[in-house]
Amino acid sequence: MNTSLTRRSILAATSLVLAAGLALGACGGSSDTSTKKQGELLNAGLQAEVQGDYATAKKNFEALLKADSTNKFAHYNLGYIAQTQDRDGKEATKQYEAALKTDPEYGPALYNLAIIKTANGDDAGAILLYQRAGTANPTDANTQLNLGLLLYKTGDTAGADAALRKAIALNPELRSRIPANQQPKG
């Protein structure tokens, strides 16, 4: 599966949904004009991100945050851009945490923050985030897969089996991504 293509498809669909939500006032704003402008900034940022123009995307998301400092979508996308560009994850972490201040159960921010924690060796912190992400979005098979693999790594085979079974139930194709010695029992 081409993850770049998948990310682009998700961003394109998200762009349309989020812009429509902003146009309807779903993300706040003090007036119809400012709400429309925020929607335009978000849409332009998402479109630039889909095209790989991260500088333009970042500029649009930062402008959106000047209008609405609590916009979780702008924080999340700035975090994603940072996560693709920095090695230690500090800026991405800052942005994901800002998104989570607005919406503590925002699944995409929880998921990506868990990836950073795993990369930085904080397995316990990552497990907690994957669990929250799984609660926020119970149909996300990849969250369950990552949680299961991480639980297996930490020695919680019962928890790992449960998470991996759920991942496979949600998306049977994920079975091939689980090492033979970690396949769930039952």
C-alpha positions as CSV (number, residue, x, y, z in Angstrom):
1,M,0.0,0.0,0.0
2,N,1.3,3.4,-0.9
3,T,1.1,5.4,2.4
4,S,1.9,8.7,0.6
5,L,-1.1,8.2,-1.7
6,T,-3.2,7.1,1.3
7,R,-2.2,10.2,3.3
8,R,-3.0,12.4,0.3
9,S,-6.4,10.8,-0.1
10,I,-7.2,11.2,3.5
11,L,-6.1,14.8,3.5
12,A,-8.1,15.6,0.4
13,A,-11.3,14.1,2.0
14,T,-10.5,15.8,5.3
15,S,-10.0,19.1,3.6
16,L,-13.5,19.0,2.2
17,V,-15.2,17.9,5.4
18,L,-13.3,20.4,7.6
19,A,-13.8,23.3,5.3
20,A,-17.5,22.5,5.1
21,G,-17.6,22.3,8.9
22,L,-15.9,25.6,9.2
23,A,-18.2,27.2,6.8
24,L,-21.1,26.1,9.0
25,G,-19.4,27.5,12.0
26,A,-18.5,24.2,13.5
27,C,-15.0,25.4,14.6
28,G,-16.1,28.7,16.0
29,G,-15.2,32.2,14.9
30,S,-16.6,35.6,15.9
31,S,-18.4,36.2,12.7
32,D,-19.4,34.6,9.4
33,T,-16.6,36.4,7.7
34,S,-13.9,35.2,10.1
35,T,-15.3,31.7,10.1
36,K,-15.2,31.7,6.3
37,K,-11.6,33.0,6.3
38,Q,-10.6,30.3,8.8
39,G,-12.2,27.7,6.5
40,E,-10.2,29.1,3.6
41,L,-7.0,29.0,5.5
42,L,-7.5,25.4,6.6
43,N,-8.5,24.3,3.1
44,A,-5.5,26.1,1.5
45,G,-3.2,24.5,4.1
46,L,-4.6,21.0,3.6
47,Q,-4.4,21.4,-0.2
48,A,-0.8,22.5,0.0
49,E,0.0,19.7,2.4
50,V,-1.5,17.2,0.0
51,Q,0.7,18.6,-2.8
52,G,3.8,18.3,-0.6
53,D,4.2,22.1,-0.3
54,Y,4.8,22.1,3.4
55,A,6.1,25.7,3.5
56,T,2.8,27.0,2.2
57,A,0.8,24.6,4.3
58,K,2.6,25.7,7.4
59,K,2.1,29.4,6.6
60,N,-1.7,28.8,6.2
61,F,-2.0,26.8,9.4
62,E,0.0,29.4,11.3
63,A,-2.3,32.2,10.0
64,L,-5.3,30.1,11.1
65,L,-3.8,29.8,14.6
66,K,-3.5,33.6,14.7
67,A,-7.2,33.8,14.1
68,D,-8.1,30.9,16.4
69,S,-5.2,29.7,18.7
70,T,-7.2,26.7,19.7
71,N,-7.9,25.2,16.3
72,K,-7.0,21.5,16.7
73,F,-6.8,20.9,13.0
74,A,-4.1,23.6,12.5
75,H,-2.1,22.3,15.5
76,Y,-2.5,18.7,14.3
77,N,-1.3,19.5,10.8
78,L,1.6,21.6,12.0
79,G,2.5,18.6,14.2
80,Y,2.3,16.3,11.2
81,I,4.5,18.5,9.1
82,A,7.0,18.8,11.9
83,Q,6.9,15.0,12.5
84,T,7.9,14.5,8.9
85,Q,10.8,16.9,9.1
86,D,12.4,16.7,12.5
87,R,14.1,13.8,14.1
88,D,13.5,14.4,17.8
89,G,9.8,15.1,17.6
90,K,9.9,18.2,19.9
91,E,8.0,20.5,17.6
92,A,5.5,17.8,16.6
93,T,4.9,16.9,20.2
94,K,4.3,20.6,21.1
95,Q,1.7,20.9,18.3
96,Y,0.0,17.6,19.1
97,E,-0.2,18.5,22.8
98,A,-1.8,21.9,21.8
99,A,-4.4,20.0,19.7
100,L,-5.1,17.8,22.7
101,K,-5.6,20.8,25.0
102,T,-8.6,21.8,22.8
103,D,-9.8,18.2,22.4
104,P,-8.2,15.7,24.8
105,E,-9.6,12.7,22.8
106,Y,-8.6,13.9,19.3
107,G,-7.6,10.5,17.9
108,P,-5.1,11.5,15.2
109,A,-3.1,13.6,17.6
110,L,-3.1,10.8,20.2
111,Y,-2.0,8.3,17.6
112,N,0.9,10.4,16.2
113,L,2.0,11.4,19.6
114,A,2.2,7.7,20.5
115,I,4.4,7.1,17.5
116,I,6.8,9.8,18.7
117,K,6.8,8.4,22.2
118,T,7.6,4.9,20.9
119,A,10.4,6.3,18.8
120,N,11.8,8.0,21.8
121,G,11.7,4.8,23.9
122,D,8.7,5.8,26.1
123,D,6.7,2.6,25.6
124,A,4.6,3.1,28.7
125,G,3.5,6.6,27.5
126,A,2.9,5.3,24.0
127,I,0.7,2.5,25.3
128,L,-1.5,5.0,27.3
129,L,-1.8,7.2,24.2
130,Y,-2.7,4.2,21.9
131,Q,-5.3,3.1,24.5
132,R,-6.9,6.6,24.5
133,A,-6.7,6.7,20.7
134,G,-8.4,3.3,20.5
135,T,-11.2,4.6,22.8
136,A,-11.5,7.8,20.7
137,N,-11.7,5.9,17.5
138,P,-12.6,2.2,18.2
139,T,-12.7,1.3,14.4
140,D,-9.1,2.3,13.8
141,A,-7.3,-1.0,13.1
142,N,-3.8,0.6,12.9
143,T,-4.2,1.9,16.5
144,Q,-5.0,-1.6,17.7
145,L,-2.2,-3.1,15.7
146,N,0.4,-0.7,17.1
147,L,-1.0,-1.1,20.6
148,G,-0.8,-4.9,20.3
149,L,2.7,-5.0,19.0
150,L,3.9,-2.6,21.7
151,L,2.1,-4.6,24.4
152,Y,3.8,-7.7,23.1
153,K,7.1,-6.0,23.3
154,T,6.5,-5.0,26.9
155,G,5.5,-8.6,27.9
156,D,1.7,-8.1,28.2
157,T,0.8,-11.0,25.9
158,A,-2.8,-11.2,27.0
159,G,-3.3,-7.5,26.2
160,A,-1.4,-7.8,23.0
161,D,-3.5,-10.8,21.9
162,A,-6.7,-8.8,22.6
163,A,-5.5,-5.7,20.7
164,L,-4.2,-7.8,17.7
165,R,-7.4,-9.8,17.5
166,K,-9.3,-6.5,17.4
167,A,-7.0,-5.1,14.7
168,I,-7.4,-8.2,12.5
169,A,-11.2,-8.2,13.0
170,L,-11.3,-4.6,11.9
171,N,-8.9,-5.2,9.0
172,P,-8.0,-8.8,8.2
173,E,-5.1,-7.7,5.9
174,L,-3.2,-6.5,8.9
175,R,-2.5,-10.2,9.9
176,S,0.4,-10.2,7.5
177,R,2.1,-7.3,9.4
178,I,2.2,-9.3,12.6
179,P,5.3,-11.4,13.1
180,A,4.6,-15.2,13.2
181,N,5.7,-15.4,16.9
182,Q,3.3,-12.6,17.8
183,Q,0.2,-13.9,16.0
184,P,-2.8,-13.7,18.5
185,K,-4.0,-16.9,20.0
186,G,-7.6,-17.9,19.4
